[in-house]
Amino acid sequence: MTKIAAEKVLVLDFGSQYAQLIARRVRQQQVYCEIVRHDISADRIRQIAPKGLILSGGPSSVYEAQAPKCDPRIFHLGLPVLGICYGMQLACEALGGRVESAPAREYGRAHCRLVNDDELFAGVPEDLQVWMSHGDQVSQVSTDFQPLAATDTCPFAAVKHRLLPIYGLQFHPEVTHTPLGQQILGNFLKTTCNCSGKWKIGDFARETIETIRDRVGKGRVICGLSGGVDSSVVAALLAEAVGSQVSCILVDNGLLRAGEAQSVIAEFTNHFKTDLHVVHAEDRFLKTLAGITDPQEKRKRIGHAFIECFADEAARIEGAEFLAQGTLYPDVIESGGSPDGPAATIKLHHNVGGLPEDLAFTLIEPLRDLFKDEVRTLGLRLGLPEDIVWRHPFPGPGLAVRCLGPITKPRLETLRQADAIVVSEIKQAGLYRQTSQVFAVLLPVQSVGVMGDARTYADVLAIRAVETEDFMTADWSRLPYDLLAHMSTRIINEVPGVNRVVYDISSKPPATIEWE
């Protein structure tokens, strides 16, 4: 933990889809924040000594027998507490109030009005727009609570305890649909919690570079490069910290996007001047994927082949003691990698998976406290080009999980050409930074078409574009029709073997962002 992260706020996670978003909004106020399990003990909180607590929302009803609860002693630690939605209901119930199913549920934008003055709403007008998402609400509070805000159907849209520094918000201040939510969160952090706001990426970079330098000493570090922002930022940090003691390995598996390998080679050979090892392994990966169509089996085979290639090359690097990985804070949360964090989410990630422990390296994970947006900011500070820093996420198995059906070199080339057209047109339209992920998918389907005077029976290609805050949920992008038409025309005219293009208008959930 860095020195600048010593002042922190904890988010108790009750299963909200917005828990990570709350933490990111806190950090945007330059206050360090960590997500912890909902039932963390009051004794453990005392040991951590945070400046304040935020109780997240959640899908349960507090009056249900199996509903997640917190240690009730946390309300008597003297720490500022902000309960959001379910978190508010839990706090009010624990301190003498009542929660019931609301006679009128509220989902979406709502008009809220302040009914009492308080520092939590300093700088906020009496009437404001908020985002509600609840079927239950606080129907009665104890006399220790004072209402601060209300809507037409929710008399306790915001409350404050008269004696303890405990607040509750029925609405969600962390979402963009509550325009003044950051002002409210900032008031809680800076005024109620008395946070000074020392969490700055520039300071984090300096401290992390010093830490890496002290830890590595005269040793050698190996870093795997994929072309993505995470591994690139790790490599840039290492280059700044220990310079020529870094050896980077790029496994060119033949599953990368157009020009990706060349871009990485140029950046880490010419700019950062690292000892770059490129493993040309396209034939090896194509051989292991031959005839395989099951997406899970594809991932397993790609993962095994990657580990073998990486381990073989690492064994050739003399004196290597450390292995650096681009693990991010959401990875730590979702894998259960933090002792105080929420329980692991059981899912198979799109990434290739960890390297085996028997590689016998000491692990360095300099980004494990950061969210993706913080990593991008750090990358720009380290001098990485915007093309790498803002590159859309790419799954570890690469184009193999966007090439549905059998994997062959010709099919991959078809997909690579089409994907390059999609990305170039999005950039040309100025929408690359407004979209979160845009790519092409080659389907295992052929359809009848007409080109010139001849009938064709050729491949179908899908375009996928989504917008998301955290990639846990996502909505499909409403790209302009003219742009989609131009993409389709270019793909059909320029990519041999494709005669039909479709646009994916599925959100996550129920669909996933990737097709496999």
C-alpha positions in Angstrom: 0.0 0.0 0.0 1.4 3.4 -1.0 1.7 6.3 1.5 -0.8 8.3 -0.4 -3.4 5.5 0.1 -3.1 5.7 3.8 -6.2 7.9 4.0 -9.0 5.7 2.8 -12.7 5.1 2.7 -14.3 1.6 2.6 -17.2 0.5 0.5 -19.1 -2.4 2.0 -20.5 -4.5 -0.9 -24.0 -5.9 -0.5 -24.1 -7.2 -4.0 -24.7 -4.0 -5.9 -23.9 -3.8 -9.6 -22.6 -0.3 -8.8 -20.2 -1.2 -6.0 -17.1 -0.7 -8.2 -18.6 2.5 -9.6 -19.0 3.9 -6.1 -15.3 3.2 -5.4 -14.3 4.8 -8.7 -16.4 7.9 -8.0 -14.7 8.2 -4.6 -11.3 8.0 -6.2 -12.3 10.7 -8.7 -12.5 12.9 -5.6 -8.9 12.0 -5.0 -9.7 9.9 -2.0 -8.4 6.3 -1.9 -11.2 3.7 -1.6 -11.4 -0.1 -1.2 -14.3 -2.5 -1.6 -14.7 -4.9 1.3 -17.1 -7.7 2.2 -20.5 -6.6 3.7 -20.0 -8.6 6.9 -16.5 -7.3 7.7 -16.2 -7.0 11.5 -16.2 -3.7 13.4 -12.9 -4.9 15.0 -11.3 -5.3 11.6 -12.5 -1.9 10.5 -10.9 -0.4 13.6 -7.6 -2.0 12.5 -7.9 -0.6 9.0 -8.8 2.8 10.5 -10.7 4.3 7.5 -11.9 7.9 7.4 -15.4 6.7 6.6 -17.7 3.9 5.4 -20.1 3.7 2.4 -22.8 0.9 2.4 -23.6 0.0 -1.2 -26.9 -0.9 -2.7 -28.0 -4.5 -3.3 -30.6 -6.7 -4.9 -32.1 -8.1 -1.6 -34.8 -6.8 0.8 -33.5 -6.1 4.3 -36.5 -7.8 5.9 -35.7 -11.2 4.1 -34.3 -13.9 6.3 -31.3 -14.4 4.1 -30.6 -10.8 3.3 -26.9 -9.8 3.7 -26.4 -7.9 6.9 -23.5 -5.9 8.4 -21.9 -6.0 11.8 -24.3 -3.6 13.7 -21.4 -2.4 15.8 -20.0 -0.4 12.8 -22.7 2.2 13.4 -21.1 3.0 16.8 -17.5 3.3 15.8 -17.8 7.1 15.5 -17.0 6.8 11.8 -19.0 8.7 9.2 -21.3 6.3 7.3 -23.2 6.9 4.0 -25.8 4.3 3.2 -26.9 4.2 -0.5 -30.3 2.5 -1.4 -30.1 -0.9 0.3 -27.3 0.5 2.5 -29.6 3.3 3.7 -32.4 0.9 4.4 -30.0 -1.4 6.4 -28.7 1.5 8.5 -32.2 2.8 9.2 -33.5 -0.6 10.2 -30.5 -1.3 12.4 -31.1 2.0 14.2 -34.8 1.6 14.9 -36.5 2.3 11.6 -38.8 0.2 9.4 -38.4 -0.9 5.8 -41.3 -2.1 3.6 -42.2 -2.8 0.1 -42.9 0.6 -1.4 -46.5 1.3 -2.5 -45.1 3.0 -5.6 -41.7 1.6 -6.8 -39.2 4.0 -8.3 -37.0 3.1 -11.2 -35.2 5.7 -13.3 -35.0 9.5 -13.1 -36.9 11.1 -10.2 -37.5 14.7 -9.0 -36.1 15.2 -5.5 -36.5 18.2 -3.2 -34.5 19.1 -0.1 -36.6 19.5 3.1 -33.8 20.4 5.5 -30.4 22.1 5.2 -27.3 20.0 5.8 -23.6 20.0 4.8 -24.2 16.8 2.7 -26.2 19.0 0.2 -23.9 22.1 0.3 -23.9 23.7 -3.1 -26.9 21.6 -4.3 -30.2 23.4 -5.2 -33.4 22.7 -3.4 -34.8 20.8 -6.4 -32.6 18.2 -8.1 -32.8 15.3 -10.5 -31.8 11.9 -9.1 -31.7 8.2 -10.2 -33.8 5.8 -8.3 -33.8 2.0 -8.4 -35.8 0.5 -5.6 -38.9 -1.5 -4.8 -38.5 -1.2 -1.0 -38.1 2.0 0.9 -37.8 3.3 4.5 -41.4 3.7 5.7 -40.6 4.9 9.2 -37.4 6.2 10.9 -36.7 6.5 14.6 -36.8 9.9 16.3 -33.0 9.9 16.0 -33.2 10.5 12.3 -34.0 13.7 10.4 -35.3 13.7 6.8 -33.2 15.7 4.4 -34.9 15.1 1.1 -38.1 13.6 -0.4 -39.7 12.7 -3.7 -43.5 12.6 -4.4 -43.6 8.9 -3.5 -40.6 8.6 -1.1 -40.7 10.7 2.0 -37.3 9.6 3.1 -35.2 10.1 0.0 -32.3 11.2 2.2 -31.9 11.1 6.0 -29.4 12.0 8.7 -28.9 10.7 12.2 -29.2 13.5 14.7 -26.4 12.2 17.1 -24.2 10.0 14.9 -22.4 10.9 11.6 -24.7 8.6 9.7 -26.4 9.5 6.4 -28.7 7.6 4.0 -29.6 8.2 0.4 -32.4 6.3 -1.3 -31.1 7.4 -4.7 -27.8 6.6 -6.4 -25.3 9.5 -6.3 -22.7 7.4 -8.1 -24.4 7.2 -11.5 -24.3 9.9 -14.2 -28.1 10.1 -14.2 -27.8 11.9 -10.8 -26.0 15.0 -12.2 -25.1 16.4 -8.9 -24.1 13.1 -7.3 -20.4 13.9 -7.3 -21.1 17.1 -5.4 -23.0 15.1 -2.8 -20.3 12.4 -2.5 -17.6 15.1 -2.4 -19.4 16.8 0.5 -19.5 13.5 2.4 -15.9 12.8 1.8 -14.3 16.2 2.3 -16.6 17.7 4.9 -18.1 14.8 6.9 -15.1 12.4 6.6 -12.6 15.3 6.6 -10.6 13.7 3.8 -7.8 15.8 2.4 -7.8 14.3 -1.1 -4.2 13.1 -1.5 -4.9 10.2 -3.9 -3.2 11.4 -7.1 -2.0 9.2 -9.9 1.2 11.2 -10.4 2.2 10.6 -6.7 1.2 6.9 -7.1 3.5 6.6 -10.1 6.4 8.1 -8.2 5.9 5.9 -5.1 5.4 2.8 -7.2 8.5 3.4 -9.2 10.5 3.8 -6.0 9.0 0.7 -4.5 9.8 -1.4 -7.6 13.3 0.0 -7.7 13.9 -0.9 -4.0 12.3 -4.4 -4.3 14.1 -5.5 -7.6 17.5 -4.1 -6.7 19.9 -5.4 -9.3 17.6 -8.3 -10.3 16.0 -8.8 -13.7 12.2 -8.6 -14.3 10.2 -10.4 -16.9 7.0 -8.7 -18.2 4.5 -10.3 -20.6 3.3 -7.9 -23.3 -0.1 -8.4 -25.0 -0.6 -5.0 -26.8 -3.3 -4.1 -24.2 -3.1 -1.0 -22.0 -2.6 -3.0 -18.7 0.6 -4.9 -19.7 1.9 -1.8 -21.6 1.6 0.4 -18.5 3.3 -2.3 -16.4 6.1 -2.4 -18.8 6.4 1.4 -18.9 6.5 1.5 -15.1 9.2 -1.1 -15.0 11.2 0.7 -17.7 11.1 3.9 -15.6 12.0 2.0 -12.4 14.8 -0.4 -13.5 15.4 0.4 -17.2 17.6 -2.2 -18.8 16.8 -4.8 -16.1 13.4 -5.4 -17.8 12.9 -8.1 -20.3 9.5 -8.1 -22.1 8.0 -11.1 -23.8 5.5 -10.8 -26.6 3.9 -14.0 -27.8 2.7 -13.3 -31.3 0.1 -16.1 -31.5 -1.5 -15.1 -34.8 -4.6 -14.1 -33.0 -3.8 -10.4 -32.5 -5.6 -7.5 -34.2 -4.2 -5.9 -37.4 -0.9 -4.1 -36.7 -1.0 -4.9 -33.0 2.3 -6.8 -32.8 4.1 -4.2 -34.9 2.8 -1.4 -32.7 4.0 -3.1 -29.5 7.4 -3.9 -31.0 7.9 -0.3 -32.2 6.9 1.2 -28.9 9.0 -1.0 -26.6 12.0 -1.1 -28.9 12.3 2.5 -30.0 10.6 4.5 -27.2 11.2 2.6 -24.0 14.2 0.6 -25.3 13.4 -2.5 -23.4 14.9 -6.0 -24.0 12.0 -7.3 -26.1 11.7 -10.9 -26.9 9.1 -11.8 -29.6 7.9 -15.3 -29.8 6.5 -16.1 -33.3 4.1 -18.8 -32.5 1.2 -18.5 -35.1 1.8 -22.0 -36.5 1.9 -23.5 -33.0 -1.5 -21.9 -32.0 -3.2 -22.8 -35.3 -2.1 -26.4 -34.9 -3.5 -26.6 -31.3 -6.8 -25.0 -32.4 -7.3 -27.1 -35.5 -10.8 -28.5 -35.6 -11.8 -27.0 -32.2 -15.1 -25.0 -32.2 -16.1 -25.2 -28.5 -15.3 -21.7 -27.0 -14.2 -23.1 -23.6 -11.9 -25.6 -25.2 -10.5 -22.8 -27.4 -9.6 -20.8 -24.2 -8.0 -23.8 -22.5 -5.8 -24.7 -25.5 -4.8 -21.1 -26.1 -4.0 -20.7 -22.4 -1.8 -23.8 -22.3 0.0 -22.9 -25.5 0.6 -19.4 -24.2 2.1 -20.7 -20.9 4.3 -23.1 -22.8 5.6 -20.4 -25.1 6.1 -17.9 -22.3 7.9 -20.4 -20.1 10.2 -21.5 -22.9 11.2 -18.0 -23.6 11.5 -17.0 -20.0 13.9 -19.9 -19.4 16.3 -18.4 -22.0 16.5 -15.1 -20.1 19.5 -15.3 -17.8 19.2 -14.1 -14.2 15.4 -13.4 -14.2 14.0 -13.4 -10.7 10.8 -11.4 -11.0 7.6 -11.7 -13.0 5.4 -8.6 -13.5 1.7 -8.9 -14.4 -1.0 -6.3 -15.2 -3.5 -7.4 -12.5 -6.0 -4.7 -11.8 -8.2 -4.0 -8.7 -11.4 -5.4 -10.3 -9.4 -8.7 -11.0 -8.4 -8.8 -7.3 -12.0 -8.2 -6.2 -13.6 -10.8 -8.6 -11.0 -13.5 -7.9 -11.3 -13.1 -4.1 -7.7 -12.1 -4.0 -8.2 -9.6 -1.1 -8.7 -11.0 2.4 -11.2 -8.2 3.3 -12.8 -8.1 -0.2 -16.2 -9.6 -1.2 -16.4 -13.2 -2.0 -15.0 -14.3 -5.3 -17.3 -14.1 -8.3 -17.2 -17.5 -10.0 -16.8 -16.8 -13.7 -14.4 -17.7 -16.5 -12.7 -14.5 -17.6 -12.0 -13.6 -21.2 -8.3 -13.3 -20.3 -6.0 -16.3 -20.8 -5.5 -17.0 -17.1 -2.5 -17.0 -14.8 0.9 -18.3 -15.3 1.8 -21.5 -13.3 3.4 -21.1 -9.9 6.3 -23.5 -10.8 7.8 -20.7 -13.0 9.6 -19.9 -9.7 9.5 -16.1 -10.1 8.6 -13.5 -7.4 5.4 -11.8 -8.6 5.2 -8.0 -9.0 1.7 -6.6 -9.6 2.1 -2.8 -9.6 -1.5 -2.0 -10.8 -3.4 -4.2 -8.4 -4.8 -1.2 -6.5 -6.0 0.6 -9.7 -9.2 0.7 -11.8 -8.9 0.8 -15.6 -9.5 4.5 -15.9 -6.7 5.1 -13.4 -4.4 2.8 -15.4 -5.1 4.9 -18.6 -4.3 8.1 -16.8 -1.1 6.6 -15.5 -0.1 5.4 -19.0 -0.4 8.9 -20.4 1.7 10.3 -17.5 4.4 7.7 -18.3 4.5 8.8 -22.0 2.6 5.9 -23.7 1.0 7.0 -26.9 -2.8 7.5 -26.9 -3.2 4.8 -29.4 -2.1 2.2 -26.8 -3.6 3.9 -23.8 -7.1 4.2 -25.2 -7.1 1.0 -27.2 -10.3 -0.9 -26.6 -10.1 -4.0 -24.4 -9.2 -7.2 -26.2 -9.8 -10.7 -24.9 -6.8 -12.8 -23.8 -7.7 -15.6 -26.4 -7.7 -12.9 -29.0 -9.5 -13.2 -32.3 -10.1 -16.9 -31.6 -13.2 -16.0 -29.5 -14.4 -13.6 -32.2 -14.0 -16.1 -35.0 -16.9 -18.4 -34.2 -16.6 -22.0 -35.4 -13.3 -23.5 -36.7 -10.1 -21.4 -36.5 -8.1 -21.3 -39.7 -5.6 -18.8 -41.0 -7.9 -17.7 -43.9 -10.8 -17.2 -41.5 -8.7 -15.2 -39.1 -7.4 -13.0 -42.0 -11.0 -12.3 -43.1 -11.9 -11.3 -39.5 -8.7 -9.2 -39.1 -9.4 -7.2 -42.2 -13.0 -6.6 -41.3 -12.2 -5.6 -37.8 -9.6 -3.2 -39.0 -12.2 -1.5 -41.2 -14.7 -1.3 -38.3 -12.1 0.3 -36.0 -10.8 2.7 -38.6 -14.3 3.9 -39.4 -15.2 4.4 -35.7 -12.0 6.5 -35.3 -12.7 8.4 -38.5 -16.2 9.3 -37.1 -14.7 10.5 -33.9 -16.6 7.9 -31.8 -13.7 5.7 -30.6 -13.4 7.3 -27.2 -17.2 7.6 -26.9 -17.6 3.8 -27.3 -16.2 1.3 -24.8 -15.6 -1.7 -27.2 -16.1 -2.0 -30.9 -15.2 -5.0 -33.0 -16.1 -7.5 -35.7 -17.2 -11.1 -35.2 -17.0 -13.7 -38.0 -20.0 -16.1 -37.7 -20.0 -19.8 -38.6 -22.9 -19.0 -41.0 -23.0 -18.4 -44.7 -25.8 -16.8 -46.6 -27.0 -16.3 -50.2 -26.1 -13.0 -51.8 -25.8 -11.4 -55.3 -22.6 -9.7 -56.4 -22.8 -8.4 -60.0 -24.8 -10.9 -61.9 -23.7 -13.9 -59.9 -25.2 -15.5 -56.8 -22.9 -16.0 -53.9 -22.9 -18.1 -50.8 -20.5 -16.4 -48.4 -19.7 -15.5 -44.8 -21.8 -13.4 -42.4 -20.0 -10.8 -40.3 -21.4 -9.1 -37.2 -20.4 -5.7 -35.8 -20.5 -5.3 -32.0 -20.3 -1.9 -30.3 -21.1 -1.2 -26.6 -21.0 1.5 -24.0 -20.3 0.7 -20.4 -19.0 2.2 -17.2 -17.5 -1.0 -15.7 -18.0 -3.8 -18.2 -20.1 -5.7 -15.7 -23.2 -4.3 -17.6 -23.2 -2.8 -21.0 -25.6 -1.3 -23.5 -25.3 -1.5 -27.3 -24.1 1.7 -29.0 -26.6 3.6 -31.1 -24.2 4.2 -33.9 -25.4 6.4 -36.8 -27.1 4.5 -39.6 -24.9 6.2 -42.2 -21.8 5.0 -40.3 -23.1 1.4 -40.1 -24.0 1.5 -43.8 -20.5 2.8 -44.7 -18.9 0.0 -42.6 -21.0 -2.6 -44.3 -20.3 -1.4 -47.8 -16.5 -1.3 -47.2 -16.4 -4.7 -45.6 -18.4 -6.4 -48.4 -16.4 -4.6 -51.1 -13.0 -5.0 -49.6 -13.0 -8.3 -47.6 -13.2 -11.3 -49.9 -15.7 -13.9 -48.9 -18.2 -11.7 -47.0 -21.5 -10.9 -48.5 -23.6 -9.9 -45.4 -23.1 -7.7 -42.4 -25.4 -7.5 -39.3 -25.4 -5.3 -36.2 -25.6 -6.7 -32.7 -28.2 -4.8 -30.6 -28.0 -7.0 -27.5 -27.3 -5.5 -24.1 -25.4 -7.1 -21.2 -27.2 -8.8 -19.6 -28.8 -10.9 -21.0 -26.0 -11.2 -23.6 -22.3 -10.8 -22.9 -20.0 -8.3 -24.7 -18.0 -11.0 -26.4 -19.8 -13.6 -28.5 -17.8 -16.5 -27.0 
